[in-house]
Amino acid sequence: MTPSQFRQIGHRMIDWIADYRETLGEKAVLAPAKPGEIKAMLPSSAPEQPESMEAVLADFDLIVRRGITNWQHPRFMAYFPANALLAGVIADLASTGLGVVGLTWAGSPAVTELEEVMMEWMRQALGLPSTFSGVIQDTASTATLVALVCARERTTRYALARGGLHGEARRLTVYASAQAHSSVEKAALNADFGRENLRLIPCDAGFAMRAEVLAEMIAADVAAGYRPCAVVATTGTTTTAAIDPVAEIARLARAHDMWLHVDGAMAGSAMILPECRWMWEGIENADSIVLNPHKWLGVPFDCSLYYVRDAQHLVRVMSTNPSYLRSSVDDQVKSLRDWGIPLGRRFRALKLWFVLREQGVAGLQARLRRDLANAQALERQVRATPGWRVLAPVVLQTVCVRHEREGMDGEALDRHTLRWVELVNASGVAYLTPALLDGRWMARISIGSAATEESDLERVWTAIREAAERSPS
Amino acid sequence: MTPSQFRQIGHRMIDWIADYRETLGEKAVLAPAKPGEIKAMLPSSAPEQPESMEAVLADFDLIVRRGITNWQHPRFMAYFPANALLAGVIADLASTGLGVVGLTWAGSPAVTELEEVMMEWMRQALGLPSTFSGVIQDTASTATLVALVCARERTTRYALARGGLHGEARRLTVYASAQAHSSVEKAALNADFGRENLRLIPCDAGFAMRAEVLAEMIAADVAAGYRPCAVVATTGTTTTAAIDPVAEIARLARAHDMWLHVDGAMAGSAMILPECRWMWEGIENADSIVLNPHKWLGVPFDCSLYYVRDAQHLVRVMSTNPSYLRSSVDDQVKSLRDWGIPLGRRFRALKLWFVLREQGVAGLQARLRRDLANAQALERQVRATPGWRVLAPVVLQTVCVRHEREGMDGEALDRHTLRWVELVNASGVAYLTPALLDGRWMARISIGSAATEESDLERVWTAIREAAERSPS
C-alpha cells in the first residue's frame, strides 16, 4: 500500500469508525456470533497472492462486526468501563503510523521523555507524593507480576543474582484479600512463590480485607518459620469495588518489612477526584501502585500506570545492558525497558497526552462525578423496589444486585439470577457480567462508559426488572 | 470529541501520516533531539481545562516530531527492521476505534477466533507441523519468560501448585548460547532460576552455539547434582543473525527431558521462505517457539507469535478462572488470557490479517528475498574493499563490518569504529547501532526496512566509507 492509497483507505476507515461510534446506541451490546461462527467464515490458509483492500474491508465489515461486543456502547455494563475516547484513538493512530519502537532512548527520544512527563502529570493529578515515579505497562496483571518479582528480590536481597529461591531456608509468603483479583494469584505463581505460600485474607461485610486478620496471619506465619514478603491491597475490587484499608495494611507491611503493592487497576482512576482520595489513605507508604487509565479514564487499551517509590530497585531487578542497546547518552537518559518485562515498547504516552489535553483534568473529573451520581441514583432505585437487594456498599460505580422471589434460595436462586442476566444480555439492551459473592451468583452493574447517561440507566433498570419478572423459574 | 469532530481530525491525521511516509527518505534517520530537550518543551502539569485539538496537533508536529527516530526510513539499519506496513496501520486503527478488550471469548468473539485462525495461517506459512498452536503476545521478551516459567513447572511437576522452588532439593539449570538475546537472562532471573544456574554456552566461529559444549555442560551439571531444565536455541541472534543448531540441541533436550525454546524473534519471519527452513531443522521437537511479525514481516508493533506443542500445559500454568470472567460457553471456546501473562488483550490479530491479505504470502516472500539479495550484494562490496572486513557469516540480512587502519587495534580500533558510526548517524544518511563481537566494537548493518532498495544500500555504503576515511583517529 502506497502512502497515496493509505490516504484513501485511511479516510474510509476513519469514516467507518465515526459511523460506528455515532450509531452505537442503536446496536445490541453483545456480539451476535455463536462459538465457532467467526472461524467458520474465514479461509483455512493465508492467501498466496495479494488481495484488494476492497475485499479486506468488506470482510472486516461482514465477519469482524458479527464478532464484536460493543465495549463503547452506552449500555455496556459488563466487566469494567474501558473507554477508548476518540482523542486517544487519534493519538494511537499517530503512534502506529509513526511506527517507532521504544527500546532505547535514542530509538525515539519522544517515546521515553513524553512517557516520563505523562507519568508526572498523572502523579500530580492523582495526588501522589513526589517520591513516586513510574512507567506505562500493558496491563495490571503484568504490573502486579513485576511488583511481586521486585518484592521477592528485595526480601531475599537479590536471590536472582545468586541461585533463586532454591537457596532460601524460609518460605516467602504473599497476602491479599479473598476478593483480590485473579491476577494476584497468577503473579504469585508465575513469580514462583507457590500456591501454598499465598494467603487470602477474609473480608468484612463490605468485602474489604480485614486488617486484624491479616495481622494474625502474619504473626502465625512468622511463628511457623515463614518469611512474610508482600501484601497486595486492592482499591476497588473487581466483584464489588470494595476498598481495602491501605493505611492499616501499610502499617503491618512496614512493621514486617513487607512489600506493599496497591492494586487500583479500576478505582485508581477515581483518585483524580479529591473527594475519593480517602479510599487510598496511606498510599504514600506503598512500594508500588498500579492503575489503568484504559479503564474508566478513557485512554484506549492498553495503558496501565505502574508507580514505584524506589525506582533504583526496579531497575536493578529488571535491567539488562547488552552492547547492541547501548549509546553514548545512556547516563543522561532513562531506559524504560529496565522498568518492566518487555524490551520493545509502543509509543503509548501519546494517547495519554492527547486524552489529558483534549479533556482537561476538569473534564475527566466531571465525567467521573456523573458516573458516581448515576451509580448512587441506581442504588436508591434498586433499594426502593420490592424483591430487589443491593448486596455491597456502592462506594464507586459498581452496583451489585440480586432479585429474590419468596421461598427461593440456594441453587434455585443462582439459576434465576443467571437466567435473568442472560435474558437482559440476549435482549441487546445491555451487557452485564454476573459474579459470585459469598458463594452465590449476583449481577454486577458496572457503570462508567463515557456514553452512559441517566436515561441509559433507566432503560437498563427497566430491562432488568422485566427480565427478572419474565424469567420462568 | 464527537464522532463528527473525529471524522475531521482523523482525516487530518491520516494525511499527516501519508505525508510523513511519503517524505521519509528526505529526512535524517536519527531524531535531532538532545537528552532532556523534549521534556523541556512540555508543561510541568496536565491542563486543568480542555484544550483545542488544533493546539494538540500543533504540539505533536513540533515537539514529538523532533523526538522521533524514523524506523520506517529506507536507510534505517539499526537494531532490526520493524516494518509497520500501511495495511497494518489501517487495521490497528480499526482495532483502537472499535475499542474492545479481549479478556474473554464473549467480550468479542472475533478477537479470539481471528487470532486462532491467524496463528494457524502463520503456522502453515512458516512450515511448522500441525502439532503447534499458539497465541499473539506483545514481545519475545515476554514470550521467553512464559516459556521458562512453563519449563520450570514441567520439570518440577507443577511446583507452583505447591511451595515454589523452595521445596526443590536440586537446582534447575537453563542453557543458552553466549550470543543469546539479553531477554533470556532477564526471563531466567524473573522466573527465579537465579543467575548462578544460567549457563551461557560458547559459540563457534560463526557465532552459533557449540552443541558439543552444551552436551558437556549438561553432563557436568548432572554429575554435580543439578537438574537441567531448559535450553534456548536462537535462530538469528541479535548481534550477527547466527543460527544455533536446533536439531542437535533438540536431541540433547530430549535426552535430558529439558524444555526446548526456540527464539526466532528476528529470523523466524524468514521461515516463510522454504529455502531458509534449514535454519531451524529440528524445529518439530521444540516445546515453544517465538517469532515477531512486528520485525521484518511488517505487522506494526506489537505482534509476537508464541507457538507451543502442548497447549494444555501452557493453560495449566497460566490459567485462572474467577467467577467474573465465566460464561455459559466456556467449554466451547478458547480463553486466550490463559495462554499468557496479561488478562486484557488488544485485537492484534486484525493487523496480521490485513497485512497477510494485502501482501499475500508471495508478496512477503518477494520482499524478504530482495533483502537477502541486498545483504549479499553489500557483503561482496565490503569484502572487495581494502581496509574493510565482514566479521560474521551473512546468512540473513545482517552484515557485520569493521574498518581497520594499519597498526590500529584494541581500544584505538574500538574508538575508531564508534567514531565513524557516530559520524554516519549524525549525517542523517543512515542509522546504525554498533555492538560488541568477541569483546570489540563493530557496526551492524541490519537490512530489511520495507522501503530499502539497492540504491539506498549504495548510498549507505558510500556514507560509511566516507565517514571511516574522514574520522581523524
Interface residues (C-beta under 8 A of the other chain):
Chain A: M1 T2 P3 S4 Q5 F6 R7 I9 G10 H11 M13 I14 D15 W16 I17 A18 D19 Y20 R21 E22 L30 A31 A33 P35 G36 E37 I38 K39 L42 S44 S45 A46 P47 E48 Q49 P50 E51 M53 A55 V56 F60 I63 V64 R66 G67 I68 T69 N70 W71 Q72 A78 Y79 A82 N83 A84 L85 L86 A87 G88 V89 I90 D92 L93 A94 T96 G97 L98 G99 V100 V101 L103 W105 A106 G107 S108 P109 A110 V111 E113 L114 E116 V117 E120 W121 M122 Q124 A125 D138 T139 A140 S141 T142 L145 V149 R152 A159 L160 A161 R162 G163 G164 L165 H166 G167 E168 R171 L172 H181 S182 S183 E185 K186 L189 N190 A191 D192 F193 G194 R195 E196 N197 T238 T239 H294 P300 F301 D302 V317 M318 T320 N321 P322 S323 Y324 L325 S327 S328 V329 Q332 V333 I341 P342 L343 G344 R346 L350 W353 F354 L356 R357 E358 Q359 G360 V361 A362 G363 L418 E422 T433 P434 A435 L436 W441 R444
Chain B: M1 T2 P3 S4 Q5 F6 R7 I9 G10 H11 M13 I14 D15 W16 I17 A18 D19 Y20 R21 E22 L30 A31 A33 P35 G36 E37 I38 K39 L42 S44 S45 A46 P47 E48 Q49 P50 E51 M53 A55 V56 F60 I63 V64 R66 G67 I68 T69 N70 W71 Q72 A78 Y79 A82 N83 A84 L85 L86 A87 G88 V89 I90 D92 L93 A94 T96 G97 L98 G99 V100 V101 L103 W105 A106 G107 S108 P109 A110 V111 E113 L114 E116 V117 E120 W121 M122 Q124 A125 D138 T139 A140 S141 T142 L145 V149 R152 A159 L160 A161 R162 G163 G164 L165 H166 G167 E168 R171 L172 H181 S182 S183 E185 K186 L189 N190 A191 D192 F193 G194 R195 E196 N197 T238 T239 H294 P300 F301 D302 V317 M318 T320 N321 P322 S323 Y324 L325 S327 S328 V329 Q332 V333 I341 P342 L343 G344 R346 L350 W353 F354 L356 R357 E358 Q359 G360 V361 A362 G363 L418 E422 T433 P434 A435 L436 W441 R444
